[in-house]
Amino acid sequence: MKSNCGDSFENSAVAGGCRALLQLSCSILIALAMLCGLAGPLHAKVGAGISGIITDATGAIVPGATVQVTATDTGIVTTRQSSSEGFYA
């Protein structure tokens, strides 16, 4: 099937219609690309965490200390152990 958008119709009304259709198609593709590009940042991770370094009264790090945290709204208890540098997360 022969397209009505050929070079021989450059100055005809058909060519103008083809040009308008091409512009509309490009606009739709650009809009879709922009929407897809925004979809990633819209997915936000909601959460919280705590971390720190365990030290004693003299300021020395405390490796292997047990840290226990309780979420007051749910009662969930999470236990972690500090690293050799006293860090917990």
C-alpha positions as MATLAB code, in Angstrom:
seq = 'MKSNCGDSFENSAVAGGCRALLQLSCSILIALAMLCGLAGPLHAKVGAGISGIITDATGAIVPGATVQVTATDTGIVTTRQSSSEGFYA';
ca = [
       0.000    0.000    0.000;
       1.440    3.351   -1.025;
       1.699    6.085    1.606;
       0.062    9.448    1.023;
       3.102   11.127    2.614;
       5.468   10.727   -0.349;
       7.728   13.443   -1.799;
       5.400   14.016   -4.788;
       2.748   15.425   -2.436;
       5.072   17.972   -0.826;
       2.906   20.998   -1.542;
      -0.509   19.355   -1.340;
      -3.052   19.313    1.484;
      -2.216   15.640    2.054;
       1.376   16.584    2.887;
       0.125   19.172    5.379;
      -2.010   16.508    7.045;
       0.929   14.115    7.159;
       3.106   16.806    8.704;
       0.470   17.503   11.370;
       0.149   13.784   12.111;
       3.928   13.494   12.419;
       4.062   16.460   14.801;
       1.257   14.996   16.923;
       2.997   11.613   17.032;
       6.276   13.214   18.099;
       4.497   15.242   20.797;
       2.833   12.117   22.179;
       6.130   10.203   22.184;
       7.904   13.047   23.976;
       5.138   13.257   26.586;
       5.301    9.498   27.186;
       9.081    9.618   27.515;
       8.813   12.414   30.066;
       6.191   10.517   32.076;
       8.324    7.390   32.086;
      11.322    9.429   33.189;
       9.387   10.796   36.150;
       8.055    7.418   37.254;
      11.336    6.393   38.912;
      11.730    9.392   41.225;
       8.076    9.154   42.281;
       8.783    5.865   44.032;
      10.069    7.103   47.364;
      11.400    4.823   50.032;
       9.874    5.717   53.343;
      11.653    4.465   56.387;
      13.891    5.378   59.242;
      16.948    4.023   60.920;
      19.399    4.678   63.663;
      23.121    4.226   63.794;
      25.981    5.326   65.973;
      29.179    4.461   67.756;
      29.162    2.936   71.237;
      31.651    4.495   73.653;
      32.212    4.134   77.378;
      32.490    6.917   79.954;
      36.126    7.583   78.988;
      35.260    7.911   75.270;
      36.803    4.567   74.286;
      34.908    2.550   71.701;
      33.040   -0.547   72.847;
      33.262   -3.338   70.269;
      30.707   -6.162   70.434;
      28.157   -4.209   72.476;
      24.518   -5.241   72.109;
      22.115   -2.505   71.027;
      18.394   -3.152   71.455;
      15.795   -0.806   69.978;
      12.030   -1.013   70.503;
       9.566    0.696   68.161;
       7.106    2.324   70.529;
       4.181    2.262   68.065;
       4.488   -1.434   67.106;
       6.463   -2.956   69.967;
       8.888   -4.568   67.491;
      12.296   -5.122   69.063;
      15.444   -5.044   66.920;
      18.802   -6.159   68.271;
      22.189   -5.352   66.723;
      25.788   -5.845   67.769;
      28.412   -3.133   67.397;
      31.377   -3.766   65.107;
      35.037   -3.869   66.111;
      35.002   -0.063   65.674;
      31.953    0.277   67.972;
      29.620    1.102   65.060;
      26.025   -0.140   64.937;
      23.251    0.329   62.374;
];
